[in-house]
């Protein structure tokens, strides 16, 4: 008998259900006896003992279903060692739930913060398998995360739709794409949808270079410009501030986000009508795209094989289109960022895309 626990933590994405289905199908097809316990609302379920025994019916028909059947929540890693409002030791509570259910393994689906807590539980002696989930594609040690391609499709479609209205009105349009710390989603969606300017957190921009790129298009007879701007895009001026100074600047800013600040600066400097569109959480929603369904099925099957092999303490990653097991201790706490001198950035610039630098 194998007893596994499963939880989804952090922000949701389109392919969580598909991944859980892949794990369970891989296990149930190769084991005679299996029990799967699902924990509700991420680590909260593990901390407070909110769970139930799942059946095959729970995993039927969820390959194409977005969100997560278990629910999710954000539990900051930096607060995991702090007692809750009632003085409960959260780490000890999670261990208690694990051992109470006599689990052989805990399968954890989530992003960077989730991964750090997964590694903490590994250090505490629990058998852990982590599966890399995030639309940001910023988990170190894997070529791609599930949810990323589905989010690219949605963000790209949003930019595609803006193109026609931008061309009709000869306007500058800014589409704000999710991504506070890294710009993978903005970069891929921007290139895929033909954005003229792409602003990323990793490449601080100069607003004068942004406006020059817009004017260059105008002189070439192109009356509109499309900017794909990441939530965490930052100017060269602001990048020189300390974290404390920048946080204070944001708190006192009259703009709801960097995109609106960029729009105001463009209008002020060159007098061009500039509009902002924010797709927001639509980028996390809807059904997973076919690419993610295949990716998640493969990652889930590989996770199941690792459990059968009793090879724990790993993240199941994709490397060169192959599933591999990567020790959590080697990747937890690391961030995969867009390198400003990477090949994809050079190729984008070669095609004339401006990064405002």
C-alpha positions as YAML, in Angstrom:
chain: A
units: angstrom
residues:
- id: 1
  name: UNK
  ca: [0.00, 0.00, 0.00]
- id: 2
  name: UNK
  ca: [1.28, 3.42, -0.99]
- id: 3
  name: UNK
  ca: [-0.17, 6.44, 0.79]
- id: 4
  name: UNK
  ca: [0.58, 9.82, -0.74]
- id: 5
  name: UNK
  ca: [-0.53, 13.33, 0.12]
- id: 6
  name: UNK
  ca: [-1.01, 16.03, -2.47]
- id: 7
  name: UNK
  ca: [-1.37, 19.81, -2.27]
- id: 8
  name: UNK
  ca: [-1.28, 22.87, -4.52]
- id: 9
  name: UNK
  ca: [0.20, 26.05, -3.07]
- id: 10
  name: UNK
  ca: [0.74, 29.66, -4.16]
- id: 11
  name: UNK
  ca: [-0.89, 31.28, -7.19]
- id: 12
  name: UNK
  ca: [-3.06, 29.07, -9.32]
- id: 13
  name: UNK
  ca: [-2.50, 28.28, -12.99]
- id: 14
  name: UNK
  ca: [-4.22, 26.39, -15.77]
- id: 15
  name: UNK
  ca: [-2.51, 23.00, -15.44]
- id: 16
  name: UNK
  ca: [-2.53, 22.06, -11.76]
- id: 17
  name: UNK
  ca: [-5.37, 19.57, -12.16]
- id: 18
  name: UNK
  ca: [-3.74, 18.01, -15.22]
- id: 19
  name: UNK
  ca: [-0.52, 17.46, -13.28]
- id: 20
  name: UNK
  ca: [-2.24, 15.86, -10.28]
- id: 21
  name: UNK
  ca: [-4.13, 13.62, -12.68]
- id: 22
  name: UNK
  ca: [-0.83, 12.57, -14.29]
- id: 23
  name: UNK
  ca: [0.65, 11.60, -10.92]
- id: 24
  name: UNK
  ca: [-2.39, 9.57, -9.85]
- id: 25
  name: UNK
  ca: [-2.83, 7.83, -13.21]
- id: 26
  name: UNK
  ca: [0.85, 6.89, -13.20]
- id: 27
  name: UNK
  ca: [0.61, 5.44, -9.68]
- id: 28
  name: UNK
  ca: [-2.77, 3.71, -9.98]
- id: 29
  name: UNK
  ca: [-1.75, 2.07, -13.26]
- id: 30
  name: UNK
  ca: [1.34, 0.53, -11.69]
- id: 31
  name: UNK
  ca: [0.38, -0.17, -8.07]
- id: 32
  name: UNK
  ca: [-2.16, -2.63, -6.70]
- id: 33
  name: UNK
  ca: [-2.98, -0.55, -3.63]
- id: 34
  name: UNK
  ca: [-2.97, 3.24, -3.43]
- id: 35
  name: UNK
  ca: [-4.43, 5.91, -1.18]
- id: 36
  name: UNK
  ca: [-4.29, 9.59, -2.14]
- id: 37
  name: UNK
  ca: [-5.04, 12.30, 0.40]
- id: 38
  name: UNK
  ca: [-5.77, 15.76, -0.90]
- id: 39
  name: UNK
  ca: [-4.99, 18.74, 1.33]
- id: 40
  name: UNK
  ca: [-7.19, 21.80, 0.93]
- id: 41
  name: UNK
  ca: [-5.85, 25.33, 0.37]
- id: 42
  name: UNK
  ca: [-2.20, 24.45, 0.05]
- id: 43
  name: UNK
  ca: [-0.05, 24.26, 3.17]
- id: 44
  name: UNK
  ca: [-3.03, 25.41, 5.25]
- id: 45
  name: UNK
  ca: [-4.57, 21.98, 4.76]
- id: 46
  name: UNK
  ca: [-1.38, 20.29, 5.94]
- id: 47
  name: UNK
  ca: [-1.03, 22.64, 8.92]
- id: 48
  name: UNK
  ca: [-4.62, 22.44, 10.14]
- id: 49
  name: UNK
  ca: [-5.48, 18.92, 9.04]
- id: 50
  name: UNK
  ca: [-7.96, 19.84, 6.32]
- id: 51
  name: UNK
  ca: [-7.92, 16.92, 3.91]
- id: 52
  name: UNK
  ca: [-9.90, 14.04, 2.49]
- id: 53
  name: UNK
  ca: [-9.23, 10.71, 0.85]
- id: 54
  name: UNK
  ca: [-9.56, 11.17, -2.90]
- id: 55
  name: UNK
  ca: [-11.02, 8.63, -5.29]
- id: 56
  name: UNK
  ca: [-10.58, 7.93, -8.99]
- id: 57
  name: UNK
  ca: [-13.72, 9.98, -9.63]
- id: 58
  name: UNK
  ca: [-11.93, 13.10, -8.37]
- id: 59
  name: UNK
  ca: [-9.39, 12.81, -11.18]
- id: 60
  name: UNK
  ca: [-11.81, 12.03, -13.96]
- id: 61
  name: UNK
  ca: [-12.42, 14.82, -16.47]
- id: 62
  name: UNK
  ca: [-9.93, 17.28, -14.98]
- id: 63
  name: UNK
  ca: [-7.23, 17.16, -17.70]
- id: 64
  name: UNK
  ca: [-8.75, 20.23, -19.35]
- id: 65
  name: UNK
  ca: [-10.01, 21.95, -16.20]
- id: 66
  name: UNK
  ca: [-8.21, 25.09, -15.01]
- id: 67
  name: UNK
  ca: [-7.63, 26.07, -11.39]
- id: 68
  name: UNK
  ca: [-7.19, 23.39, -8.76]
- id: 69
  name: UNK
  ca: [-9.72, 20.97, -7.31]
- id: 70
  name: UNK
  ca: [-7.90, 21.23, -3.96]
- id: 71
  name: UNK
  ca: [-7.86, 25.01, -3.73]
- id: 72
  name: UNK
  ca: [-4.73, 26.98, -2.93]
- id: 73
  name: UNK
  ca: [-3.36, 29.74, -0.71]
- id: 74
  name: UNK
  ca: [-0.17, 31.70, -0.24]
- id: 75
  name: UNK
  ca: [1.85, 30.80, 2.86]
- id: 76
  name: UNK
  ca: [5.04, 32.93, 2.82]
- id: 77
  name: UNK
  ca: [8.13, 30.83, 3.44]
- id: 78
  name: UNK
  ca: [9.66, 33.53, 5.64]
- id: 79
  name: UNK
  ca: [6.75, 33.13, 8.06]
- id: 80
  name: UNK
  ca: [6.76, 29.34, 8.23]
- id: 81
  name: UNK
  ca: [8.82, 29.29, 11.42]
- id: 82
  name: UNK
  ca: [6.60, 31.92, 13.07]
- id: 83
  name: UNK
  ca: [3.74, 30.57, 15.23]
- id: 84
  name: UNK
  ca: [0.22, 31.32, 13.99]
- id: 85
  name: UNK
  ca: [-2.16, 33.64, 15.87]
- id: 86
  name: UNK
  ca: [-2.92, 30.83, 18.33]
- id: 87
  name: UNK
  ca: [0.74, 29.99, 18.93]
- id: 88
  name: UNK
  ca: [0.73, 26.88, 16.73]
- id: 89
  name: UNK
  ca: [4.11, 25.74, 15.42]
- id: 90
  name: UNK
  ca: [3.31, 25.39, 11.71]
- id: 91
  name: UNK
  ca: [6.27, 23.19, 10.81]
- id: 92
  name: UNK
  ca: [5.56, 20.74, 13.63]
- id: 93
  name: UNK
  ca: [1.86, 20.76, 12.73]
- id: 94
  name: UNK
  ca: [2.65, 19.79, 9.12]
- id: 95
  name: UNK
  ca: [4.89, 16.98, 10.30]
- id: 96
  name: UNK
  ca: [2.19, 15.79, 12.69]
- id: 97
  name: UNK
  ca: [-0.40, 15.59, 9.89]
- id: 98
  name: UNK
  ca: [2.05, 13.74, 7.63]
- id: 99
  name: UNK
  ca: [2.85, 11.10, 10.24]
- id: 100
  name: UNK
  ca: [-0.75, 10.84, 11.46]
- id: 101
  name: UNK
  ca: [-1.79, 9.73, 7.97]
- id: 102
  name: UNK
  ca: [1.24, 7.46, 7.69]
- id: 103
  name: UNK
  ca: [2.14, 8.97, 4.33]
- id: 104
  name: UNK
  ca: [4.89, 7.52, 2.18]
- id: 105
  name: UNK
  ca: [5.31, 10.76, 0.27]
- id: 106
  name: UNK
  ca: [3.96, 14.28, -0.08]
- id: 107
  name: UNK
  ca: [3.57, 15.62, -3.63]
- id: 108
  name: UNK
  ca: [3.72, 19.42, -3.69]
- id: 109
  name: UNK
  ca: [2.78, 21.52, -6.71]
- id: 110
  name: UNK
  ca: [3.88, 25.14, -6.64]
- id: 111
  name: UNK
  ca: [6.34, 27.89, -7.46]
- id: 112
  name: UNK
  ca: [9.42, 29.32, -5.77]
- id: 113
  name: UNK
  ca: [7.99, 30.04, -2.32]
- id: 114
  name: UNK
  ca: [6.22, 26.70, -2.30]
- id: 115
  name: UNK
  ca: [9.45, 24.99, -3.30]
- id: 116
  name: UNK
  ca: [11.37, 26.55, -0.41]
- id: 117
  name: UNK
  ca: [8.84, 25.20, 2.08]
- id: 118
  name: UNK
  ca: [8.95, 21.82, 0.31]
- id: 119
  name: UNK
  ca: [12.70, 21.76, 0.81]
- id: 120
  name: UNK
  ca: [12.23, 22.73, 4.46]
- id: 121
  name: UNK
  ca: [9.96, 19.73, 4.95]
- id: 122
  name: UNK
  ca: [12.55, 17.56, 3.21]
- id: 123
  name: UNK
  ca: [15.13, 18.81, 5.70]
- id: 124
  name: UNK
  ca: [12.71, 17.88, 8.47]
- id: 125
  name: UNK
  ca: [12.75, 14.28, 7.27]
- id: 126
  name: UNK
  ca: [9.59, 14.06, 5.15]
- id: 127
  name: UNK
  ca: [9.57, 12.33, 1.75]
- id: 128
  name: UNK
  ca: [8.88, 15.08, -0.77]
- id: 129
  name: UNK
  ca: [8.33, 15.35, -4.52]
- id: 130
  name: UNK
  ca: [7.97, 18.84, -5.96]
- id: 131
  name: UNK
  ca: [6.40, 19.69, -9.31]
- id: 132
  name: UNK
  ca: [7.30, 23.10, -10.84]
- id: 133
  name: UNK
  ca: [4.23, 25.28, -11.32]
- id: 134
  name: UNK
  ca: [4.19, 28.95, -12.32]
- id: 135
  name: UNK
  ca: [3.11, 31.10, -15.23]
- id: 136
  name: UNK
  ca: [6.34, 33.07, -14.65]
- id: 137
  name: UNK
  ca: [8.66, 30.21, -15.74]
- id: 138
  name: UNK
  ca: [11.16, 31.38, -13.13]
- id: 139
  name: UNK
  ca: [11.94, 28.13, -11.30]
- id: 140
  name: UNK
  ca: [15.62, 27.33, -11.41]
- id: 141
  name: UNK
  ca: [16.64, 23.88, -12.63]
- id: 142
  name: UNK
  ca: [13.91, 23.28, -15.20]
- id: 143
  name: UNK
  ca: [13.64, 24.48, -18.79]
- id: 144
  name: UNK
  ca: [9.93, 25.11, -18.45]
- id: 145
  name: UNK
  ca: [7.22, 25.21, -15.80]
- id: 146
  name: UNK
  ca: [3.64, 24.10, -16.31]
- id: 147
  name: UNK
  ca: [1.22, 26.99, -16.72]
- id: 148
  name: UNK
  ca: [3.77, 29.08, -18.63]
- id: 149
  name: UNK
  ca: [2.67, 28.18, -22.16]
- id: 150
  name: UNK
  ca: [-1.02, 28.54, -21.33]
- id: 151
  name: UNK
  ca: [-0.35, 32.03, -19.95]
- id: 152
  name: UNK
  ca: [1.69, 32.92, -23.05]
- id: 153
  name: UNK
  ca: [-1.29, 32.00, -25.20]
- id: 154
  name: UNK
  ca: [-3.63, 34.26, -23.24]
- id: 155
  name: UNK
  ca: [-1.24, 37.21, -23.01]
- id: 156
  name: UNK
  ca: [-0.40, 36.88, -26.72]
- id: 157
  name: UNK
  ca: [-4.06, 36.85, -27.65]
- id: 158
  name: UNK
  ca: [-4.61, 40.00, -25.59]
- id: 159
  name: UNK
  ca: [-1.81, 41.75, -27.50]
- id: 160
  name: UNK
  ca: [-3.17, 40.42, -30.80]
- id: 161
  name: UNK
  ca: [-6.56, 41.95, -30.04]
- id: 162
  name: UNK
  ca: [-4.99, 45.30, -29.16]
- id: 163
  name: UNK
  ca: [-3.16, 45.42, -32.48]
- id: 164
  name: UNK
  ca: [-6.31, 46.07, -34.52]
- id: 165
  name: UNK
  ca: [-7.63, 48.88, -32.37]
- id: 166
  name: UNK
  ca: [-4.16, 50.43, -32.05]
- id: 167
  name: UNK
  ca: [-3.79, 50.46, -35.83]
- id: 168
  name: UNK
  ca: [-7.29, 51.85, -36.32]
- id: 169
  name: UNK
  ca: [-6.73, 54.81, -34.02]
- id: 170
  name: UNK
  ca: [-2.98, 55.34, -34.54]
- id: 171
  name: UNK
  ca: [-2.35, 55.04, -30.83]
- id: 172
  name: UNK
  ca: [0.36, 53.74, -28.57]
- id: 173
  name: UNK
  ca: [-0.89, 50.83, -26.50]
- id: 174
  name: UNK
  ca: [0.73, 49.31, -23.43]
- id: 175
  name: UNK
  ca: [-0.28, 45.77, -22.44]
- id: 176
  name: UNK
  ca: [0.77, 44.98, -18.89]
- id: 177
  name: UNK
  ca: [1.76, 41.33, -18.53]
- id: 178
  name: UNK
  ca: [2.15, 39.46, -15.24]
- id: 179
  name: UNK
  ca: [5.64, 39.08, -13.81]
- id: 180
  name: UNK
  ca: [6.95, 41.05, -10.82]
- id: 181
  name: UNK
  ca: [10.48, 39.68, -10.59]
- id: 182
  name: UNK
  ca: [11.12, 38.09, -13.99]
- id: 183
  name: UNK
  ca: [10.06, 38.80, -17.55]
- id: 184
  name: UNK
  ca: [9.82, 35.42, -19.26]
- id: 185
  name: UNK
  ca: [6.07, 35.69, -19.82]
- id: 186
  name: UNK
  ca: [6.28, 39.24, -21.15]
- id: 187
  name: UNK
  ca: [9.23, 38.36, -23.37]
- id: 188
  name: UNK
  ca: [7.60, 35.34, -25.00]
- id: 189
  name: UNK
  ca: [4.15, 36.90, -25.32]
- id: 190
  name: UNK
  ca: [5.67, 40.10, -26.66]
- id: 191
  name: UNK
  ca: [7.68, 38.33, -29.34]
- id: 192
  name: UNK
  ca: [4.80, 35.98, -30.21]
- id: 193
  name: UNK
  ca: [2.35, 38.85, -30.67]
- id: 194
  name: UNK
  ca: [4.68, 41.26, -32.47]
- id: 195
  name: UNK
  ca: [5.22, 43.86, -29.74]
- id: 196
  name: UNK
  ca: [7.49, 46.70, -30.83]
- id: 197
  name: UNK
  ca: [8.84, 47.45, -27.36]
- id: 198
  name: UNK
  ca: [9.25, 45.00, -24.48]
- id: 199
  name: UNK
  ca: [10.08, 46.17, -20.95]
- id: 200
  name: UNK
  ca: [11.33, 43.59, -18.45]
- id: 201
  name: UNK
  ca: [12.35, 43.65, -14.76]
- id: 202
  name: UNK
  ca: [15.81, 42.33, -15.69]
- id: 203
  name: UNK
  ca: [16.56, 45.11, -18.21]
- id: 204
  name: UNK
  ca: [15.99, 48.57, -16.70]
- id: 205
  name: UNK
  ca: [14.64, 50.98, -19.32]
- id: 206
  name: UNK
  ca: [15.41, 54.56, -20.26]
- id: 207
  name: UNK
  ca: [12.15, 56.38, -21.04]
- id: 208
  name: UNK
  ca: [13.96, 58.54, -23.62]
- id: 209
  name: UNK
  ca: [14.95, 55.42, -25.55]
- id: 210
  name: UNK
  ca: [11.39, 54.17, -25.34]
- id: 211
  name: UNK
  ca: [10.04, 57.39, -26.84]
- id: 212
  name: UNK
  ca: [12.76, 57.41, -29.52]
- id: 213
  name: UNK
  ca: [11.67, 53.91, -30.56]
- id: 214
  name: UNK
  ca: [8.08, 55.16, -30.88]
- id: 215
  name: UNK
  ca: [9.16, 58.19, -32.91]
- id: 216
  name: UNK
  ca: [11.30, 56.00, -35.16]
- id: 217
  name: UNK
  ca: [8.21, 53.94, -36.03]
- id: 218
  name: UNK
  ca: [6.21, 57.11, -36.68]
- id: 219
  name: UNK
  ca: [8.86, 58.41, -39.07]
- id: 220
  name: UNK
  ca: [8.74, 55.09, -40.90]
- id: 221
  name: UNK
  ca: [5.03, 55.64, -41.49]
- id: 222
  name: UNK
  ca: [3.81, 53.33, -38.73]
- id: 223
  name: UNK
  ca: [1.16, 55.20, -36.79]
- id: 224
  name: UNK
  ca: [0.89, 52.88, -33.81]
- id: 225
  name: UNK
  ca: [3.23, 51.16, -31.37]
- id: 226
  name: UNK
  ca: [2.64, 48.17, -29.09]
- id: 227
  name: UNK
  ca: [4.49, 47.88, -25.78]
- id: 228
  name: UNK
  ca: [4.48, 44.67, -23.72]
- id: 229
  name: UNK
  ca: [5.39, 45.74, -20.20]
- id: 230
  name: UNK
  ca: [5.99, 43.39, -17.28]
- id: 231
  name: UNK
  ca: [4.44, 44.27, -13.91]
- id: 232
  name: UNK
  ca: [7.91, 44.49, -12.45]
- id: 233
  name: UNK
  ca: [9.52, 46.57, -15.21]
- id: 234
  name: UNK
  ca: [11.74, 49.28, -13.76]
- id: 235
  name: UNK
  ca: [13.46, 52.37, -15.11]
- id: 236
  name: UNK
  ca: [17.22, 52.85, -14.96]
- id: 237
  name: UNK
  ca: [16.65, 55.74, -12.58]
- id: 238
  name: UNK
  ca: [14.55, 53.68, -10.17]
- id: 239
  name: UNK
  ca: [16.92, 50.71, -10.43]
- id: 240
  name: UNK
  ca: [19.55, 52.85, -8.70]
- id: 241
  name: UNK
  ca: [17.33, 53.25, -5.62]
- id: 242
  name: UNK
  ca: [17.63, 51.00, -2.61]
- id: 243
  name: UNK
  ca: [14.81, 48.50, -2.04]
- id: 244
  name: UNK
  ca: [13.52, 50.68, 0.79]
- id: 245
  name: UNK
  ca: [13.60, 53.83, -1.35]
- id: 246
  name: UNK
  ca: [11.90, 52.13, -4.27]
- id: 247
  name: UNK
  ca: [9.19, 50.69, -2.06]
- id: 248
  name: UNK
  ca: [8.51, 54.15, -0.66]
- id: 249
  name: UNK
  ca: [8.36, 55.57, -4.19]
- id: 250
  name: UNK
  ca: [5.77, 52.99, -5.20]
- id: 251
  name: UNK
  ca: [3.70, 53.66, -2.08]
- id: 252
  name: UNK
  ca: [3.57, 57.37, -2.91]
- id: 253
  name: UNK
  ca: [3.13, 56.96, -6.67]
- id: 254
  name: UNK
  ca: [-0.01, 58.44, -8.26]
- id: 255
  name: UNK
  ca: [0.01, 55.58, -10.77]
- id: 256
  name: UNK
  ca: [-1.59, 52.17, -10.11]
- id: 257
  name: UNK
  ca: [1.32, 50.41, -11.85]
- id: 258
  name: UNK
  ca: [4.46, 51.02, -13.90]
- id: 259
  name: UNK
  ca: [2.50, 50.78, -17.17]
- id: 260
  name: UNK
  ca: [0.45, 53.86, -16.30]
- id: 261
  name: UNK
  ca: [3.61, 55.74, -15.35]
- id: 262
  name: UNK
  ca: [5.22, 54.83, -18.67]
- id: 263
  name: UNK
  ca: [2.04, 55.91, -20.51]
- id: 264
  name: UNK
  ca: [2.03, 59.29, -18.74]
- id: 265
  name: UNK
  ca: [5.71, 59.85, -19.54]
- id: 266
  name: UNK
  ca: [5.19, 59.01, -23.23]
- id: 267
  name: UNK
  ca: [2.30, 61.45, -23.53]
- id: 268
  name: UNK
  ca: [4.23, 64.16, -21.71]
- id: 269
  name: UNK
  ca: [7.43, 63.75, -23.72]
- id: 270
  name: UNK
  ca: [6.10, 63.30, -27.26]
- id: 271
  name: UNK
  ca: [2.38, 64.06, -26.99]
- id: 272
  name: UNK
  ca: [1.22, 60.70, -28.31]
- id: 273
  name: UNK
  ca: [-2.15, 59.31, -27.19]
- id: 274
  name: UNK
  ca: [-1.23, 56.28, -25.05]
- id: 275
  name: UNK
  ca: [-3.59, 53.70, -23.57]
- id: 276
  name: UNK
  ca: [-3.03, 50.89, -21.07]
- id: 277
  name: UNK
  ca: [-4.62, 47.44, -21.07]
- id: 278
  name: UNK
  ca: [-4.19, 45.04, -18.15]
- id: 279
  name: UNK
  ca: [-5.24, 41.40, -18.85]
- id: 280
  name: UNK
  ca: [-4.55, 40.64, -15.19]
- id: 281
  name: UNK
  ca: [-5.66, 37.31, -13.78]
- id: 282
  name: UNK
  ca: [-7.08, 36.14, -17.09]
- id: 283
  name: UNK
  ca: [-3.49, 35.02, -17.68]
- id: 284
  name: UNK
  ca: [-3.90, 32.44, -14.92]
- id: 285
  name: UNK
  ca: [-7.35, 31.27, -15.95]
- id: 286
  name: UNK
  ca: [-9.14, 29.03, -18.38]
- id: 287
  name: UNK
  ca: [-8.27, 25.59, -19.63]
- id: 288
  name: UNK
  ca: [-4.63, 24.51, -20.02]
- id: 289
  name: UNK
  ca: [-3.38, 24.60, -23.60]
- id: 290
  name: UNK
  ca: [-2.52, 21.28, -25.33]
- id: 291
  name: UNK
  ca: [1.22, 21.85, -24.78]
- id: 292
  name: UNK
  ca: [0.71, 22.13, -21.01]
- id: 293
  name: UNK
  ca: [-1.56, 19.08, -20.97]
- id: 294
  name: UNK
  ca: [1.23, 17.00, -22.50]
- id: 295
  name: UNK
  ca: [3.88, 18.57, -20.27]
- id: 296
  name: UNK
  ca: [1.84, 17.92, -17.13]
- id: 297
  name: UNK
  ca: [1.05, 14.36, -18.10]
- id: 298
  name: UNK
  ca: [4.76, 13.70, -18.56]
- id: 299
  name: UNK
  ca: [5.77, 15.44, -15.32]
- id: 300
  name: UNK
  ca: [3.05, 13.61, -13.43]
- id: 301
  name: UNK
  ca: [4.09, 10.23, -14.82]
- id: 302
  name: UNK
  ca: [7.73, 10.97, -13.97]
- id: 303
  name: UNK
  ca: [6.72, 11.94, -10.42]
- id: 304
  name: UNK
  ca: [4.81, 8.67, -10.08]
- id: 305
  name: UNK
  ca: [7.87, 6.72, -11.21]
- id: 306
  name: UNK
  ca: [10.05, 8.53, -8.64]
- id: 307
  name: UNK
  ca: [7.54, 7.61, -5.91]
- id: 308
  name: UNK
  ca: [7.51, 3.97, -7.00]
- id: 309
  name: UNK
  ca: [11.33, 4.04, -6.97]
- id: 310
  name: UNK
  ca: [11.20, 5.71, -3.54]
- id: 311
  name: UNK
  ca: [13.56, 8.38, -4.82]
- id: 312
  name: UNK
  ca: [12.40, 11.37, -2.80]
- id: 313
  name: UNK
  ca: [13.63, 14.90, -2.14]
- id: 314
  name: UNK
  ca: [13.48, 15.87, -5.81]
- id: 315
  name: UNK
  ca: [11.84, 18.31, -8.15]
- id: 316
  name: UNK
  ca: [10.65, 16.72, -11.38]
- id: 317
  name: UNK
  ca: [12.02, 18.98, -14.11]
- id: 318
  name: UNK
  ca: [12.21, 19.19, -17.89]
- id: 319
  name: UNK
  ca: [15.67, 19.34, -19.41]
- id: 320
  name: UNK
  ca: [16.20, 19.16, -23.20]
- id: 321
  name: UNK
  ca: [12.66, 17.74, -23.53]
- id: 322
  name: UNK
  ca: [13.35, 14.98, -21.02]
- id: 323
  name: UNK
  ca: [11.98, 14.58, -17.51]
- id: 324
  name: UNK
  ca: [14.72, 14.52, -14.89]
- id: 325
  name: UNK
  ca: [14.94, 14.42, -11.10]
- id: 326
  name: UNK
  ca: [16.68, 17.43, -9.59]
- id: 327
  name: UNK
  ca: [17.57, 17.45, -5.86]
- id: 328
  name: UNK
  ca: [15.53, 20.12, -4.09]
- id: 329
  name: UNK
  ca: [18.54, 21.24, -2.08]
- id: 330
  name: UNK
  ca: [20.25, 22.33, -5.31]
- id: 331
  name: UNK
  ca: [17.42, 24.51, -6.62]
- id: 332
  name: UNK
  ca: [15.32, 25.76, -3.70]
- id: 333
  name: UNK
  ca: [15.61, 29.51, -3.22]
- id: 334
  name: UNK
  ca: [17.12, 30.16, -6.65]
- id: 335
  name: UNK
  ca: [15.44, 32.24, -9.35]
- id: 336
  name: UNK
  ca: [15.70, 31.72, -13.11]
- id: 337
  name: UNK
  ca: [15.85, 35.17, -14.69]
- id: 338
  name: UNK
  ca: [16.06, 36.52, -18.23]
- id: 339
  name: UNK
  ca: [19.72, 37.29, -18.91]
- id: 340
  name: UNK
  ca: [20.07, 40.61, -20.73]
- id: 341
  name: UNK
  ca: [22.78, 39.20, -23.01]
- id: 342
  name: UNK
  ca: [20.97, 35.91, -23.71]
- id: 343
  name: UNK
  ca: [20.49, 34.64, -27.25]
- id: 344
  name: UNK
  ca: [16.74, 35.29, -27.29]
- id: 345
  name: UNK
  ca: [17.24, 38.94, -26.29]
- id: 346
  name: UNK
  ca: [19.91, 39.40, -28.95]
- id: 347
  name: UNK
  ca: [17.67, 37.84, -31.59]
- id: 348
  name: UNK
  ca: [14.73, 40.01, -30.57]
- id: 349
  name: UNK
  ca: [16.88, 43.14, -30.82]
- id: 350
  name: UNK
  ca: [18.17, 41.96, -34.20]
- id: 351
  name: UNK
  ca: [14.57, 42.01, -35.42]
- id: 352
  name: UNK
  ca: [14.17, 45.57, -34.22]
- id: 353
  name: UNK
  ca: [12.40, 45.05, -30.90]
- id: 354
  name: UNK
  ca: [13.40, 47.70, -28.36]
- id: 355
  name: UNK
  ca: [13.96, 46.90, -24.69]
- id: 356
  name: UNK
  ca: [14.39, 50.55, -23.79]
- id: 357
  name: UNK
  ca: [18.01, 50.07, -22.81]
...
